[in-house]
Amino acid sequence: MQIYLVGGAVRDQLLKLPVTDRDYVVVGATPEQMQTQGYKEVGKDFPVFLHPKTGEEYALARTERKSGKGYKGFSVDFSADITLEQDLIRRDLTINAMAQAEDGSIIDPYNGQKDIKDKFLRHVSPAFAEDPLRVLRVARFAAKLAHLDFVIADETLILMQKLCEQGELQHLTAERVWAETEKALNTQSPQVYFETLRLCGALKILMPELDKLWGIPNPGKWHPEIDTGVHTMMVLEQACKATEDTQVRFAAVMHDLGKGKTPEKDWPQHRGHQEAGIPVIKQLCRRLKVPKNYEQLACQVSKYHLHCHKMFELRPKTILKVLKGLSAFRNPNLLEQFIATCQADFNGRLGNEHLEYEQGKLLWQCYQTTKDIDTQALMEKGFEGQKLGEEIDRVRVQLIKQLKD
């Protein structure tokens, strides 16, 4: 029985990146032998075991053979005579198909170290095309390693395009698509994930609402970059510079989906795109089973982002309406996320990248000024029920007016 560290841990060590998860492959063992040594079996489709002390995952070396559609359409062989090379060849990319022996030596039968040196994301074997999830995984690795100048090898991109053309991506479950997307949102360059999916044809299949934004023009006065898809990626890039909050980053991607509903005859104007975007966002989120907190923020940003941009023009009553619409007095964290996304939208335009977002600061000041109203004093004056609520609103409007004046 031989044990090897495999996959991402080996790759990240060589790239001098933080190693977060360690996975191991066991060669020459049976499930019974693993259990005898105290390992706890957890794998459903093939034997994966948890180490009795560390809790780390140990999988028996295995081969996979395509036997149906989608990423579940495989028959698996995990017999004790499966070699390490046979296990590694079924992996997606050469940089993920290396192993480290217990003495520290690297086993690299598919030239992963060379591709790390040359900064290529390259598939290991033609079997790559058997698993459609790999299209999303490669896009995610492109986003994860973009800051190190990694690019996808031409032959791998061609395979990804063929997978999309053959209809394999339709067999992916919503949960798998969202899991990869959420991981991509957590990388340094998530815009590369969406751009890669668009390049290979996957975005049109998985997120057609987003894909259609490319080619839709904006007014040059406000958007020198013109193209709505290009602007959306610029906004996402700005969101990443400001925060690691994946909800904000997702809302940045979703904020202009309503522009996809604008009739072509009305371009480049997009009147009402804020409200028009809400059902589109909900449709995408429900299809991909996106968590509710992501959907909520994205819808709030779509609905109110132009209000935030126009803060200096809004009447105090309208500002209060926005604060209440954003549930700011019940959930100030949502307001902070909203302002962060609006700031990314403001900075995600040619020439605006480094400007201060004074509108967001003013909205936050309006919240801070109006959040602590002495309701007890108002009740002592005789206000109650609906009248109390109306008086609280009147006081808040007056405070906002004084702040703006």
C-alpha positions as CSV (number, residue, x, y, z in Angstrom):
1,M,0.0,0.0,0.0
2,Q,1.4,3.4,-1.1
3,I,0.1,6.8,-0.2
4,Y,0.6,10.0,-2.4
5,L,-0.4,13.6,-1.9
6,V,-2.2,14.6,-5.2
7,G,-3.9,17.3,-7.1
8,G,-4.3,20.9,-5.9
9,A,-2.0,20.6,-2.9
10,V,0.9,19.5,-5.1
11,R,0.1,22.2,-7.7
12,D,-0.2,25.0,-5.1
13,Q,3.1,24.0,-3.4
14,L,4.9,24.3,-6.7
15,L,3.2,27.7,-7.4
16,K,4.1,28.8,-3.9
17,L,0.4,29.4,-3.2
18,P,-1.3,28.7,0.2
19,V,-2.4,25.0,0.4
20,T,-5.9,24.8,1.8
21,D,-6.9,21.2,1.2
22,R,-4.8,18.1,1.0
23,D,-6.1,15.0,-0.9
24,Y,-4.4,11.7,-1.0
25,V,-4.5,8.7,-3.3
26,V,-3.9,5.2,-2.0
27,V,-2.4,2.7,-4.4
28,G,-2.5,-1.1,-3.8
29,A,-5.2,-1.2,-1.1
30,T,-8.8,-2.5,-0.8
31,P,-11.6,-0.9,1.1
32,E,-11.4,-3.6,3.7
33,Q,-7.7,-2.8,4.4
34,M,-8.5,0.9,4.8
35,Q,-11.3,0.1,7.3
36,T,-9.0,-2.2,9.2
37,Q,-6.6,0.6,9.7
38,G,-9.3,2.9,11.1
39,Y,-10.2,4.9,8.1
40,K,-13.9,5.9,7.8
41,E,-15.5,5.3,4.4
42,V,-17.6,8.3,3.2
43,G,-17.6,8.0,-0.7
44,K,-20.9,7.2,-2.3
45,D,-19.8,6.5,-5.9
46,F,-16.3,5.2,-5.1
47,P,-14.4,4.6,-2.0
48,V,-13.2,7.7,-0.2
49,F,-12.0,7.5,3.4
50,L,-11.3,9.9,6.2
51,H,-8.1,9.6,8.1
52,P,-8.8,8.5,11.7
53,K,-6.8,11.4,13.2
54,T,-6.5,14.3,10.7
55,G,-9.9,13.8,8.9
56,E,-8.2,14.4,5.6
57,E,-9.5,12.5,2.5
58,Y,-7.9,9.4,1.1
59,A,-9.3,7.9,-2.1
60,L,-8.4,4.6,-3.6
61,A,-6.7,4.9,-7.0
62,R,-9.3,4.4,-9.6
63,T,-10.0,4.5,-13.4
64,E,-13.2,5.9,-14.9
65,R,-14.9,4.9,-18.2
66,K,-17.6,6.9,-19.9
67,S,-20.9,4.9,-19.8
68,G,-23.6,7.6,-20.1
69,K,-24.4,11.3,-20.4
70,G,-23.2,14.0,-18.1
71,Y,-20.6,14.1,-15.3
72,K,-22.3,11.1,-13.5
73,G,-22.2,8.9,-16.6
74,F,-19.1,6.9,-15.6
75,S,-18.3,3.3,-14.5
76,V,-15.5,3.2,-11.9
77,D,-12.8,0.6,-11.2
78,F,-10.9,0.9,-7.9
79,S,-9.3,-2.5,-7.7
80,A,-6.0,-2.8,-5.9
81,D,-4.0,-3.2,-9.1
82,I,-4.8,0.3,-10.4
83,T,-1.6,2.2,-10.8
84,L,-0.9,5.8,-9.8
85,E,-0.4,6.8,-13.5
86,Q,-3.8,5.3,-14.3
87,D,-5.4,7.4,-11.6
88,L,-3.6,10.6,-12.6
89,I,-4.5,10.4,-16.3
90,R,-8.2,10.6,-15.5
91,R,-7.7,14.1,-14.0
92,D,-8.6,17.3,-15.9
93,L,-5.4,19.4,-16.2
94,T,-1.7,18.5,-16.3
95,I,-1.0,20.8,-13.4
96,N,-3.6,18.9,-11.4
97,A,-2.2,15.5,-12.4
98,M,0.9,15.4,-10.3
99,A,1.6,13.4,-7.1
100,Q,4.0,13.7,-4.2
101,A,5.5,10.6,-2.6
102,E,6.0,10.4,1.1
103,D,9.7,11.1,0.6
104,G,8.8,14.4,-1.1
105,S,9.6,13.4,-4.7
106,I,7.2,14.6,-7.4
107,I,5.6,12.0,-9.7
108,D,4.7,13.9,-12.9
109,P,3.9,11.5,-15.8
110,Y,2.0,14.1,-17.9
111,N,4.4,17.1,-17.7
112,G,2.5,19.3,-15.2
113,Q,5.7,20.9,-14.0
114,K,6.5,22.0,-17.6
115,D,3.0,23.5,-18.0
116,I,3.5,25.3,-14.6
117,K,6.7,26.8,-15.9
118,D,5.1,27.7,-19.3
119,K,1.9,28.9,-17.6
120,F,-0.5,26.7,-19.5
121,L,-3.8,25.1,-18.5
122,R,-3.7,22.0,-20.6
123,H,-5.9,18.9,-20.5
124,V,-4.2,15.6,-19.6
125,S,-5.9,13.3,-22.2
126,P,-8.8,13.1,-24.6
127,A,-10.8,11.7,-21.7
128,F,-11.2,15.4,-20.7
129,A,-14.1,15.6,-23.1
130,E,-16.0,12.9,-21.2
131,D,-16.9,15.3,-18.3
132,P,-18.7,18.5,-19.1
133,L,-18.1,19.9,-15.6
134,R,-14.4,20.3,-16.7
135,V,-15.4,23.3,-18.9
136,L,-16.4,25.2,-15.8
137,R,-13.4,23.9,-13.8
138,V,-10.9,25.1,-16.4
139,A,-12.7,28.5,-16.6
140,R,-12.4,28.7,-12.8
141,F,-8.7,27.8,-12.8
142,A,-8.1,30.4,-15.5
143,A,-9.7,32.9,-13.0
144,K,-7.7,31.5,-10.1
145,L,-4.4,31.7,-11.9
146,A,-4.9,34.8,-14.1
147,H,-2.8,36.9,-11.8
148,L,0.1,34.5,-12.5
149,D,-0.4,34.9,-16.3
150,F,-1.7,31.4,-16.9
151,V,-3.7,30.9,-20.1
152,I,-5.7,28.0,-21.6
153,A,-3.9,26.0,-24.2
154,D,-5.4,26.3,-27.6
155,E,-6.1,22.6,-27.9
156,T,-7.9,22.6,-24.6
157,L,-10.1,25.5,-25.5
158,I,-11.1,23.7,-28.7
159,L,-12.1,20.7,-26.7
160,M,-14.2,22.9,-24.4
161,Q,-15.9,24.5,-27.4
162,K,-16.7,21.0,-28.8
163,L,-18.2,20.0,-25.5
164,C,-20.5,23.0,-25.6
165,E,-21.5,22.3,-29.2
166,Q,-22.3,18.7,-28.5
167,G,-24.9,19.6,-25.8
168,E,-23.0,18.0,-22.9
169,L,-23.4,21.0,-20.6
170,Q,-27.2,20.6,-20.6
171,H,-26.6,17.5,-18.4
172,L,-24.9,19.5,-15.6
173,T,-27.0,20.0,-12.5
174,A,-27.8,23.5,-11.2
175,E,-26.0,22.7,-8.0
176,R,-22.7,21.8,-9.8
177,V,-22.9,24.9,-12.0
178,W,-23.5,27.2,-9.0
179,A,-20.8,25.5,-6.9
180,E,-18.2,26.2,-9.6
181,T,-19.5,29.7,-10.1
182,E,-19.3,30.6,-6.4
183,K,-15.8,29.2,-6.2
184,A,-14.9,31.3,-9.2
185,L,-16.4,34.4,-7.6
186,N,-13.9,33.8,-4.7
187,T,-10.8,34.0,-7.0
188,Q,-8.7,37.0,-7.7
189,S,-10.0,37.5,-11.2
190,P,-13.6,36.1,-11.5
191,Q,-14.2,38.2,-14.7
192,V,-11.9,35.7,-16.4
193,Y,-14.3,32.9,-15.5
194,F,-17.2,34.5,-17.2
195,E,-15.1,35.7,-20.2
196,T,-13.8,32.1,-20.6
197,L,-17.3,30.6,-20.5
198,R,-18.4,33.1,-23.1
199,L,-15.3,32.4,-25.3
200,C,-16.1,28.6,-25.4
201,G,-19.8,29.0,-25.8
202,A,-20.8,27.8,-22.3
203,L,-22.1,31.1,-21.0
204,K,-24.8,31.2,-23.7
205,I,-26.0,27.7,-22.5
206,L,-25.7,28.2,-18.7
207,M,-26.4,32.0,-18.3
208,P,-28.0,33.3,-21.5
209,E,-29.3,36.3,-19.7
210,L,-25.7,37.4,-19.0
211,D,-24.3,36.3,-22.4
212,K,-26.7,38.5,-24.4
213,L,-25.3,41.7,-22.8
214,W,-22.3,41.7,-25.1
215,G,-23.1,43.8,-28.1
216,I,-25.7,45.9,-26.4
217,P,-24.5,49.6,-26.4
218,N,-24.8,52.1,-23.6
219,P,-24.8,55.9,-24.0
220,G,-21.2,57.0,-24.5
221,K,-21.6,60.0,-22.2
222,W,-21.9,57.7,-19.2
223,H,-20.2,54.6,-20.6
224,P,-17.1,55.4,-22.8
225,E,-16.6,51.6,-23.0
226,I,-20.0,51.4,-24.7
227,D,-20.6,47.6,-24.6
228,T,-22.8,46.4,-21.7
229,G,-21.0,43.1,-21.4
230,V,-17.6,44.8,-21.3
231,H,-18.9,47.2,-18.7
232,T,-20.2,44.3,-16.6
233,M,-16.8,42.6,-16.5
234,M,-15.2,46.0,-15.6
235,V,-17.7,46.4,-12.7
236,L,-16.9,42.9,-11.5
237,E,-13.1,43.7,-11.6
238,Q,-13.7,46.8,-9.6
239,A,-15.8,44.9,-7.0
240,C,-12.9,42.5,-6.6
241,K,-10.5,45.3,-5.8
242,A,-12.9,46.6,-3.1
243,T,-14.1,43.4,-1.4
244,E,-13.8,39.7,-1.1
245,D,-17.6,39.5,-0.5
246,T,-18.9,37.0,-3.2
247,Q,-22.4,38.4,-2.8
248,V,-21.2,41.8,-3.8
249,R,-19.3,40.3,-6.7
250,F,-22.3,38.4,-7.9
251,A,-24.5,41.5,-7.7
252,A,-21.9,43.3,-9.8
253,V,-22.4,40.6,-12.5
254,M,-26.2,40.8,-12.3
255,H,-26.7,44.6,-12.0
256,D,-27.4,45.4,-15.7
257,L,-29.3,42.3,-16.8
258,G,-32.3,44.4,-17.4
259,K,-30.6,46.0,-20.4
260,G,-31.0,42.7,-22.2
261,K,-34.7,43.4,-22.2
262,T,-34.4,46.8,-23.9
263,P,-35.8,46.8,-27.5
264,E,-33.1,47.3,-30.0
265,K,-34.9,50.4,-31.5
266,D,-34.4,52.1,-28.1
267,W,-30.6,51.6,-27.9
268,P,-28.4,53.0,-26.5
269,Q,-31.0,54.3,-23.9
270,H,-32.2,51.8,-21.3
271,R,-35.1,53.4,-19.6
272,G,-36.6,51.2,-16.9
273,H,-33.8,48.6,-17.0
274,Q,-33.6,48.7,-13.2
275,E,-37.0,47.2,-12.7
276,A,-36.8,45.1,-15.8
277,G,-33.7,43.4,-14.4
278,I,-35.5,42.0,-11.3
279,P,-37.5,39.1,-13.0
280,V,-34.5,38.3,-15.2
281,I,-32.2,38.0,-12.1
282,K,-34.8,35.9,-10.3
283,Q,-35.2,33.6,-13.3
284,L,-31.4,33.0,-13.5
285,C,-31.1,32.5,-9.7
286,R,-33.9,30.0,-9.5
287,R,-32.7,28.0,-12.5
288,L,-29.2,27.8,-11.0
289,K,-30.5,27.4,-7.4
290,V,-28.5,30.5,-6.3
291,P,-28.8,31.1,-2.5
292,K,-31.5,33.6,-1.5
293,N,-29.1,36.1,0.0
294,Y,-27.3,36.4,-3.3
295,E,-30.5,36.9,-5.1
296,Q,-31.8,39.5,-2.7
297,L,-28.8,41.7,-2.9
298,A,-28.6,41.4,-6.7
299,C,-32.3,42.4,-7.1
300,Q,-31.9,45.4,-4.7
301,V,-28.9,46.6,-6.6
302,S,-30.7,46.3,-9.9
303,K,-33.7,48.2,-8.5
304,Y,-31.9,51.0,-6.8
305,H,-28.5,51.5,-8.3
306,L,-29.5,54.5,-10.4
307,H,-31.0,56.1,-7.3
308,C,-27.6,55.8,-5.6
309,H,-25.8,57.3,-8.5
310,K,-28.3,60.3,-8.4
311,M,-28.0,60.9,-4.6
312,F,-27.2,64.6,-5.0
313,E,-30.3,65.1,-7.1
314,L,-32.8,63.1,-5.0
315,R,-35.3,64.7,-2.6
316,P,-35.0,63.8,1.0
317,K,-38.3,61.9,0.9
318,T,-36.9,59.7,-2.0
319,I,-33.7,59.1,-0.1
320,L,-35.7,57.8,2.8
321,K,-37.7,55.6,0.5
322,V,-34.5,54.1,-0.9
323,L,-33.2,53.4,2.6
324,K,-36.4,51.7,3.6
325,G,-36.6,49.8,0.4
326,L,-33.1,48.5,1.1
327,S,-34.2,47.5,4.6
328,A,-31.3,49.6,5.9
329,F,-32.7,50.2,9.3
330,R,-33.2,46.4,9.9
331,N,-30.1,45.2,8.0
332,P,-27.3,47.8,7.7
333,N,-25.0,45.1,6.3
334,L,-27.2,44.9,3.2
335,L,-26.8,48.6,2.8
336,E,-23.0,48.4,3.0
337,Q,-23.1,45.6,0.3
338,F,-25.4,47.7,-1.9
339,I,-23.1,50.8,-1.7
340,A,-20.1,48.6,-2.4
341,T,-21.7,47.2,-5.6
342,C,-22.9,50.7,-6.7
343,Q,-19.3,52.0,-6.2
344,A,-18.0,49.1,-8.4
345,D,-20.6,50.1,-11.0
346,F,-19.5,53.7,-10.9
347,N,-15.8,52.8,-11.1
348,G,-16.3,50.2,-13.7
349,R,-16.3,52.6,-16.6
350,L,-13.4,54.0,-18.7
351,G,-11.9,57.0,-17.0
352,N,-13.8,56.4,-13.7
353,E,-11.6,53.7,-12.3
354,H,-9.9,55.8,-9.6
355,L,-12.6,58.3,-8.8
356,E,-14.1,58.7,-5.3
357,Y,-17.8,57.6,-5.1
358,E,-19.2,60.6,-3.2
359,Q,-22.8,59.4,-3.8
360,G,-22.2,56.3,-1.8
361,K,-20.7,58.2,1.1
362,L,-23.7,60.5,1.2
363,L,-26.2,57.6,1.2
364,W,-24.3,56.1,4.2
365,Q,-24.3,59.4,6.0
366,C,-28.1,59.7,5.5
367,Y,-28.4,56.3,7.1
368,Q,-26.1,57.1,10.0
369,T,-27.9,60.4,10.7
370,T,-31.4,58.8,10.7
371,K,-30.9,55.3,12.2
372,D,-31.3,56.3,15.9
373,I,-34.6,58.0,16.3
374,D,-35.9,58.4,19.9
375,T,-39.2,56.6,19.5
376,Q,-39.8,56.7,23.3
377,A,-39.8,60.5,23.3
378,L,-42.2,60.5,20.3
379,M,-44.5,58.0,22.1
380,E,-44.5,60.3,25.2
381,K,-45.7,63.1,22.9
382,G,-48.7,60.9,22.1
383,F,-47.7,59.3,18.8
384,E,-48.7,55.7,18.4
385,G,-49.4,53.1,15.7
386,Q,-49.5,54.5,12.2
387,K,-49.1,58.0,13.4
388,L,-45.8,57.0,15.2
389,G,-44.4,55.6,11.9
390,E,-45.4,58.7,10.0
391,E,-43.7,60.9,12.6
392,I,-40.5,58.8,12.5
393,D,-40.5,59.3,8.7
394,R,-41.1,63.0,9.1
395,V,-38.2,63.4,11.5
396,R,-35.9,61.3,9.3
397,V,-36.8,63.4,6.2
398,Q,-36.0,66.5,8.1
399,L,-32.6,65.2,9.3
400,I,-31.7,64.2,5.7
401,K,-32.7,67.7,4.5
402,Q,-30.5,69.3,7.1
403,L,-27.6,67.0,6.0
404,K,-28.0,67.8,2.3
405,D,-28.4,71.5,2.9
